[in-house]
Amino acid sequence: MVNREVTIMNDEGIQAQAASLLVRAASRFSSRISIERGNRVVNAKSMMGVLSMGATKGEKLVLTFEGEDERQAADTLVRFIESGFTEIIR
């Protein structure tokens, strides 16, 4: 299991477009990926879950990765989120 803290950098926070990009990026990995904001934990591969967080710029989230590709998923998604959802995921 890998835990990483990440700060939302883009001005809009995690709205529809960013949520869609995040869910798509998370779904590329086989690991279970969850996002914690305060007392709420959501599945990073669920559009409704990610949108329902209402995360805004400057907020810190804790991402938890568990599975075969957890380290690669952690490195990729943290970098992606901190880029403001602009980095190209390969």
N, CA, C and O atoms as a GROMACS GRO file, in nm:
protein
  360
    1MET      N    1   0.084  -0.117   0.000
    1MET     CA    2   0.000   0.000   0.000
    1MET      C    3   0.090   0.124   0.000
    1MET      O    4   0.189   0.130   0.072
    2VAL      N    5   0.052   0.223  -0.082
    2VAL     CA    6   0.124   0.349  -0.092
    2VAL      C    7   0.026   0.462  -0.065
    2VAL      O    8  -0.082   0.466  -0.124
    3ASN      N    9   0.064   0.554   0.023
    3ASN     CA   10  -0.016   0.674   0.049
    3ASN      C   11   0.062   0.795   0.005
    3ASN      O   12   0.182   0.804   0.031
    4ARG      N   13  -0.004   0.889  -0.061
    4ARG     CA   14   0.060   1.012  -0.104
    4ARG      C   15  -0.034   1.129  -0.080
    4ARG      O   16  -0.155   1.119  -0.103
    5GLU      N   17   0.022   1.238  -0.033
    5GLU     CA   18  -0.056   1.361  -0.018
    5GLU      C   19  -0.030   1.448  -0.141
    5GLU      O   20   0.083   1.457  -0.188
    6VAL      N   21  -0.134   1.510  -0.192
    6VAL     CA   22  -0.123   1.593  -0.311
    6VAL      C   23  -0.206   1.719  -0.291
    6VAL      O   24  -0.309   1.717  -0.224
    7THR      N   25  -0.159   1.828  -0.350
    7THR     CA   26  -0.230   1.956  -0.343
    7THR      C   27  -0.291   1.987  -0.478
    7THR      O   28  -0.223   1.975  -0.581
    8ILE      N   29  -0.417   2.026  -0.479
    8ILE     CA   30  -0.485   2.064  -0.602
    8ILE      C   31  -0.428   2.198  -0.648
    8ILE      O   32  -0.433   2.296  -0.574
    9MET      N   33  -0.375   2.202  -0.770
    9MET     CA   34  -0.306   2.321  -0.820
    9MET      C   35  -0.386   2.402  -0.921
    9MET      O   36  -0.364   2.522  -0.934
   10ASN      N   37  -0.480   2.339  -0.992
   10ASN     CA   38  -0.550   2.415  -1.096
   10ASN      C   39  -0.658   2.504  -1.036
   10ASN      O   40  -0.717   2.471  -0.932
   11ASP      N   41  -0.683   2.617  -1.101
   11ASP     CA   42  -0.774   2.718  -1.049
   11ASP      C   43  -0.916   2.669  -1.026
   11ASP      O   44  -0.982   2.713  -0.932
   12GLU      N   45  -0.964   2.579  -1.109
   12GLU     CA   46  -1.103   2.531  -1.100
   12GLU      C   47  -1.122   2.419  -0.999
   12GLU      O   48  -1.235   2.380  -0.972
   13GLY      N   49  -1.014   2.367  -0.943
   13GLY     CA   50  -1.026   2.251  -0.855
   13GLY      C   51  -1.062   2.128  -0.937
   13GLY      O   52  -1.027   2.120  -1.055
   14ILE      N   53  -1.129   2.034  -0.875
   14ILE     CA   54  -1.169   1.913  -0.948
   14ILE      C   55  -1.316   1.926  -0.987
   14ILE      O   56  -1.405   1.879  -0.916
   15GLN      N   57  -1.339   1.989  -1.100
   15GLN     CA   58  -1.471   2.000  -1.160
   15GLN      C   59  -1.485   1.892  -1.266
   15GLN      O   60  -1.403   1.800  -1.270
   16ALA      N   61  -1.585   1.900  -1.352
   16ALA     CA   62  -1.617   1.793  -1.447
   16ALA      C   63  -1.499   1.753  -1.536
   16ALA      O   64  -1.469   1.634  -1.548
   17GLN      N   65  -1.434   1.849  -1.599
   17GLN     CA   66  -1.326   1.814  -1.691
   17GLN      C   67  -1.209   1.750  -1.618
   17GLN      O   68  -1.158   1.647  -1.662
   18ALA      N   69  -1.166   1.810  -1.508
   18ALA     CA   70  -1.054   1.754  -1.432
   18ALA      C   71  -1.092   1.617  -1.375
   18ALA      O   72  -1.010   1.525  -1.374
   19ALA      N   73  -1.215   1.603  -1.327
   19ALA     CA   74  -1.260   1.475  -1.272
   19ALA      C   75  -1.256   1.366  -1.380
   19ALA      O   76  -1.213   1.254  -1.354
   20SER      N   77  -1.302   1.400  -1.500
   20SER     CA   78  -1.300   1.304  -1.610
   20SER      C   79  -1.158   1.261  -1.643
   20SER      O   80  -1.132   1.142  -1.662
   21LEU      N   81  -1.066   1.357  -1.650
   21LEU     CA   82  -0.926   1.325  -1.678
   21LEU      C   83  -0.865   1.239  -1.568
   21LEU      O   84  -0.790   1.146  -1.596
   22LEU      N   85  -0.898   1.271  -1.442
   22LEU     CA   86  -0.845   1.196  -1.329
   22LEU      C   87  -0.897   1.052  -1.329
   22LEU      O   88  -0.820   0.958  -1.310
   23VAL      N   89  -1.027   1.036  -1.350
   23VAL     CA   90  -1.086   0.902  -1.352
   23VAL      C   91  -1.027   0.820  -1.467
   23VAL      O   92  -0.995   0.703  -1.449
   24ARG      N   93  -1.011   0.882  -1.582
   24ARG     CA   94  -0.953   0.812  -1.697
   24ARG      C   95  -0.809   0.770  -1.667
   24ARG      O   96  -0.769   0.658  -1.699
   25ALA      N   97  -0.732   0.859  -1.606
   25ALA     CA   98  -0.593   0.826  -1.572
   25ALA      C   99  -0.587   0.715  -1.468
   25ALA      O  100  -0.507   0.623  -1.481
   26ALA      N  101  -0.670   0.723  -1.365
   26ALA     CA  102  -0.671   0.621  -1.259
   26ALA      C  103  -0.713   0.484  -1.314
   26ALA      O  104  -0.662   0.381  -1.270
   27SER      N  105  -0.804   0.485  -1.409
   27SER     CA  106  -0.856   0.360  -1.464
   27SER      C  107  -0.754   0.285  -1.547
   27SER      O  108  -0.776   0.168  -1.581
   28ARG      N  109  -0.645   0.349  -1.581
   28ARG     CA  110  -0.539   0.282  -1.658
   28ARG      C  111  -0.459   0.184  -1.572
   28ARG      O  112  -0.385   0.102  -1.626
   29PHE      N  113  -0.475   0.191  -1.440
   29PHE     CA  114  -0.398   0.107  -1.349
   29PHE      C  115  -0.488   0.000  -1.288
   29PHE      O  116  -0.607   0.021  -1.268
   30SER      N  117  -0.428  -0.114  -1.259
   30SER     CA  118  -0.506  -0.223  -1.199
   30SER      C  119  -0.522  -0.205  -1.047
   30SER      O  120  -0.612  -0.265  -0.988
   31SER      N  121  -0.439  -0.125  -0.986
   31SER     CA  122  -0.446  -0.103  -0.841
   31SER      C  123  -0.577  -0.036  -0.800
   31SER      O  124  -0.638   0.038  -0.877
   32ARG      N  125  -0.618  -0.064  -0.677
   32ARG     CA  126  -0.730   0.009  -0.618
   32ARG      C  127  -0.674   0.146  -0.577
   32ARG      O  128  -0.568   0.154  -0.515
   33ILE      N  129  -0.746   0.251  -0.613
   33ILE     CA  130  -0.700   0.386  -0.584
   33ILE      C  131  -0.814   0.462  -0.518
   33ILE      O  132  -0.923   0.472  -0.573
   34SER      N  133  -0.786   0.515  -0.399
   34SER     CA  134  -0.889   0.594  -0.330
   34SER      C  135  -0.835   0.734  -0.301
   34SER      O  136  -0.714   0.755  -0.291
   35ILE      N  137  -0.928   0.827  -0.288
   35ILE     CA  138  -0.894   0.966  -0.259
   35ILE      C  139  -0.967   1.005  -0.132
   35ILE      O  140  -1.088   0.986  -0.119
   36GLU      N  141  -0.892   1.061  -0.039
   36GLU     CA  142  -0.950   1.105   0.089
   36GLU      C  143  -0.943   1.257   0.098
   36GLU      O  144  -0.838   1.318   0.078
   37ARG      N  145  -1.057   1.317   0.129
   37ARG     CA  146  -1.067   1.461   0.153
   37ARG      C  147  -1.142   1.477   0.286
   37ARG      O  148  -1.262   1.451   0.293
   38GLY      N  149  -1.071   1.518   0.388
   38GLY     CA  150  -1.133   1.525   0.520
   38GLY      C  151  -1.170   1.386   0.566
   38GLY      O  152  -1.085   1.296   0.568
   39ASN      N  153  -1.296   1.367   0.603
   39ASN     CA  154  -1.344   1.236   0.649
   39ASN      C  155  -1.404   1.152   0.537
   39ASN      O  156  -1.453   1.042   0.561
   40ARG      N  157  -1.402   1.204   0.416
   40ARG     CA  158  -1.466   1.135   0.304
   40ARG      C  159  -1.362   1.063   0.219
   40ARG      O  160  -1.256   1.119   0.187
   41VAL      N  161  -1.392   0.939   0.181
   41VAL     CA  162  -1.304   0.859   0.095
   41VAL      C  163  -1.385   0.814  -0.025
   41VAL      O  164  -1.495   0.761  -0.011
   42VAL      N  165  -1.329   0.836  -0.146
   42VAL     CA  166  -1.399   0.796  -0.268
   42VAL      C  167  -1.305   0.713  -0.356
   42VAL      O  168  -1.183   0.717  -0.342
   43ASN      N  169  -1.366   0.637  -0.445
   43ASN     CA  170  -1.293   0.557  -0.542
   43ASN      C  171  -1.248   0.650  -0.654
   43ASN      O  172  -1.330   0.719  -0.715
   44ALA      N  173  -1.117   0.655  -0.683
   44ALA     CA  174  -1.063   0.744  -0.786
   44ALA      C  175  -1.106   0.703  -0.926
   44ALA      O  176  -1.086   0.779  -1.021
   45LYS      N  177  -1.164   0.585  -0.941
   45LYS     CA  178  -1.209   0.539  -1.072
   45LYS      C  179  -1.359   0.562  -1.092
   45LYS      O  180  -1.417   0.516  -1.191
   46SER      N  181  -1.421   0.633  -0.999
   46SER     CA  182  -1.565   0.663  -1.004
   46SER      C  183  -1.586   0.811  -1.031
   46SER      O  184  -1.551   0.895  -0.949
   47MET      N  185  -1.645   0.842  -1.145
   47MET     CA  186  -1.670   0.982  -1.180
   47MET      C  187  -1.758   1.050  -1.076
   47MET      O  188  -1.729   1.162  -1.034
   48MET      N  189  -1.864   0.984  -1.035
   48MET     CA  190  -1.954   1.043  -0.935
   48MET      C  191  -1.882   1.063  -0.802
   48MET      O  192  -1.901   1.165  -0.736
   49GLY      N  193  -1.801   0.968  -0.763
   49GLY     CA  194  -1.726   0.980  -0.638
   49GLY      C  195  -1.630   1.098  -0.642
   49GLY      O  196  -1.626   1.178  -0.548
   50VAL      N  197  -1.554   1.108  -0.749
   50VAL     CA  198  -1.455   1.216  -0.762
   50VAL      C  199  -1.525   1.352  -0.767
   50VAL      O  200  -1.482   1.445  -0.699
   51LEU      N  201  -1.631   1.363  -0.845
   51LEU     CA  202  -1.705   1.490  -0.853
   51LEU      C  203  -1.766   1.529  -0.719
   51LEU      O  204  -1.770   1.646  -0.683
   52SER      N  205  -1.815   1.430  -0.646
   52SER     CA  206  -1.884   1.458  -0.521
   52SER      C  207  -1.792   1.513  -0.412
   52SER      O  208  -1.840   1.566  -0.312
   53MET      N  209  -1.660   1.501  -0.430
   53MET     CA  210  -1.567   1.553  -0.331
   53MET      C  211  -1.570   1.706  -0.326
   53MET      O  212  -1.556   1.765  -0.219
   54GLY      N  213  -1.588   1.768  -0.442
   54GLY     CA  214  -1.589   1.913  -0.448
   54GLY      C  215  -1.455   1.976  -0.410
   54GLY      O  216  -1.453   2.083  -0.348
   55ALA      N  217  -1.345   1.912  -0.445
   55ALA     CA  218  -1.212   1.961  -0.408
   55ALA      C  219  -1.179   2.090  -0.482
   55ALA      O  220  -1.206   2.101  -0.602
   56THR      N  221  -1.123   2.187  -0.412
   56THR     CA  222  -1.091   2.317  -0.469
   56THR      C  223  -0.941   2.343  -0.467
   56THR      O  224  -0.865   2.272  -0.401
   57LYS      N  225  -0.900   2.446  -0.540
   57LYS     CA  226  -0.758   2.480  -0.548
   57LYS      C  227  -0.698   2.499  -0.409
   57LYS      O  228  -0.758   2.562  -0.322
   58GLY      N  229  -0.579   2.443  -0.390
   58GLY     CA  230  -0.507   2.456  -0.265
   58GLY      C  231  -0.539   2.348  -0.162
   58GLY      O  232  -0.468   2.335  -0.063
   59GLU      N  233  -0.644   2.272  -0.185
   59GLU     CA  234  -0.679   2.166  -0.090
   59GLU      C  235  -0.582   2.049  -0.101
   59GLU      O  236  -0.530   2.019  -0.209
   60LYS      N  237  -0.559   1.986   0.012
   60LYS     CA  238  -0.473   1.867   0.015
   60LYS      C  239  -0.562   1.743   0.020
   60LYS      O  240  -0.659   1.736   0.095
   61LEU      N  241  -0.525   1.646  -0.062
   61LEU     CA  242  -0.594   1.519  -0.067
   61LEU      C  243  -0.493   1.409  -0.036
   61LEU      O  244  -0.374   1.426  -0.060
   62VAL      N  245  -0.541   1.299   0.018
   62VAL     CA  246  -0.456   1.182   0.040
   62VAL      C  247  -0.503   1.073  -0.055
   62VAL      O  248  -0.619   1.032  -0.053
   63LEU      N  249  -0.410   1.028  -0.138
   63LEU     CA  250  -0.439   0.920  -0.232
   63LEU      C  251  -0.378   0.792  -0.178
   63LEU      O  252  -0.264   0.791  -0.131
   64THR      N  253  -0.454   0.683  -0.185
   64THR     CA  254  -0.406   0.552  -0.140
   64THR      C  255  -0.412   0.457  -0.258
   64THR      O  256  -0.513   0.448  -0.328
   65PHE      N  257  -0.302   0.388  -0.280
   65PHE     CA  258  -0.286   0.296  -0.392
   65PHE      C  259  -0.256   0.158  -0.336
   65PHE      O  260  -0.172   0.142  -0.248
   66GLU      N  261  -0.327   0.057  -0.388
   66GLU     CA  262  -0.304  -0.079  -0.341
   66GLU      C  263  -0.318  -0.177  -0.457
   66GLU      O  264  -0.425  -0.192  -0.514
   67GLY      N  265  -0.206  -0.243  -0.490
   67GLY     CA  266  -0.209  -0.341  -0.598
   67GLY      C  267  -0.074  -0.355  -0.665
   67GLY      O  268   0.025  -0.296  -0.622
   68GLU      N  269  -0.072  -0.433  -0.771
   68GLU     CA  270   0.052  -0.466  -0.842
   68GLU      C  271   0.128  -0.344  -0.891
   68GLU      O  272   0.250  -0.340  -0.882
   69ASP      N  273   0.057  -0.247  -0.944
   69ASP     CA  274   0.123  -0.130  -1.004
   69ASP      C  275   0.107  -0.004  -0.918
   69ASP      O  276   0.103   0.107  -0.971
   70GLU      N  277   0.099  -0.024  -0.786
   70GLU     CA  278   0.070   0.088  -0.695
   70GLU      C  279   0.175   0.199  -0.701
   70GLU      O  280   0.140   0.317  -0.698
   71ARG      N  281   0.300   0.164  -0.710
   71ARG     CA  282   0.405   0.269  -0.713
   71ARG      C  283   0.400   0.350  -0.842
   71ARG      O  284   0.412   0.473  -0.839
   72GLN      N  285   0.384   0.282  -0.953
   72GLN     CA  286   0.374   0.352  -1.081
   72GLN      C  287   0.248   0.440  -1.082
   72GLN      O  288   0.252   0.554  -1.128
   73ALA      N  289   0.137   0.386  -1.032
   73ALA     CA  290   0.013   0.462  -1.027
   73ALA      C  291   0.030   0.586  -0.939
   73ALA      O  292  -0.014   0.695  -0.975
   74ALA      N  293   0.093   0.570  -0.823
   74ALA     CA  294   0.113   0.681  -0.731
   74ALA      C  295   0.198   0.790  -0.796
   74ALA      O  296   0.161   0.908  -0.793
   75ASP      N  297   0.310   0.752  -0.853
   75ASP     CA  298   0.398   0.850  -0.916
   75ASP      C  299   0.327   0.924  -1.028
   75ASP      O  300   0.336   1.046  -1.039
   76THR      N  301   0.256   0.850  -1.112
   76THR     CA  302   0.189   0.910  -1.227
   76THR      C  303   0.076   1.002  -1.186
   76THR      O  304   0.068   1.115  -1.234
   77LEU      N  305  -0.012   0.956  -1.098
   77LEU     CA  306  -0.129   1.037  -1.063
   77LEU      C  307  -0.093   1.160  -0.980
   77LEU      O  308  -0.152   1.266  -0.998
   78VAL      N  309   0.004   1.147  -0.891
   78VAL     CA  310   0.045   1.264  -0.812
   78VAL      C  311   0.104   1.370  -0.906
   78VAL      O  312   0.072   1.488  -0.894
   79ARG      N  313   0.189   1.329  -0.995
   79ARG     CA  314   0.249   1.422  -1.092
   79ARG      C  315   0.141   1.486  -1.178
   79ARG      O  316   0.146   1.606  -1.206
   80PHE      N  317   0.043   1.407  -1.221
   80PHE     CA  318  -0.068   1.455  -1.304
   80PHE      C  319  -0.152   1.559  -1.231
   80PHE      O  320  -0.182   1.664  -1.286
   81ILE      N  321  -0.188   1.530  -1.108
   81ILE     CA  322  -0.270   1.624  -1.030
   81ILE      C  323  -0.192   1.752  -1.003
   81ILE      O  324  -0.246   1.862  -1.017
   82GLU      N  325  -0.066   1.739  -0.964
   82GLU     CA  326   0.013   1.857  -0.932
   82GLU      C  327   0.046   1.940  -1.055
   82GLU      O  328   0.084   2.057  -1.043
   83SER      N  329   0.033   1.882  -1.174
   83SER     CA  330   0.054   1.958  -1.297
   83SER      C  331  -0.071   2.039  -1.334
   83SER      O  332  -0.072   2.110  -1.435
   84GLY      N  333  -0.174   2.029  -1.253
   84GLY     CA  334  -0.300   2.096  -1.286
   84GLY      C  335  -0.378   2.020  -1.390
   84GLY      O  336  -0.459   2.079  -1.463
   85PHE      N  337  -0.355   1.889  -1.398
   85PHE     CA  338  -0.422   1.799  -1.492
   85PHE      C  339  -0.381   1.828  -1.636
   85PHE      O  340  -0.459   1.805  -1.729
   86THR      N  341  -0.260   1.877  -1.656
   86THR     CA  342  -0.214   1.911  -1.791
   86THR      C  343  -0.106   1.816  -1.843
   86THR      O  344  -0.085   1.808  -1.964
   87GLU      N  345  -0.038   1.745  -1.755
   87GLU     CA  346   0.068   1.654  -1.800
   87GLU      C  347   0.008   1.540  -1.879
   87GLU      O  348  -0.097   1.487  -1.843
   88ILE      N  349   0.074   1.502  -1.987
   88ILE     CA  350   0.026   1.391  -2.069
   88ILE      C  351   0.065   1.261  -2.000
   88ILE      O  352   0.181   1.240  -1.965
   89ILE      N  353  -0.033   1.173  -1.982
   89ILE     CA  354  -0.012   1.044  -1.917
   89ILE      C  355   0.027   0.942  -2.024
   89ILE      O  356  -0.043   0.926  -2.124
   90ARG      N  357   0.137   0.875  -2.002
   90ARG     CA  358   0.180   0.772  -2.097
   90ARG      C  359   0.167   0.636  -2.035
   90ARG      O  360   0.198   0.536  -2.098
   0.00000   0.00000   0.00000
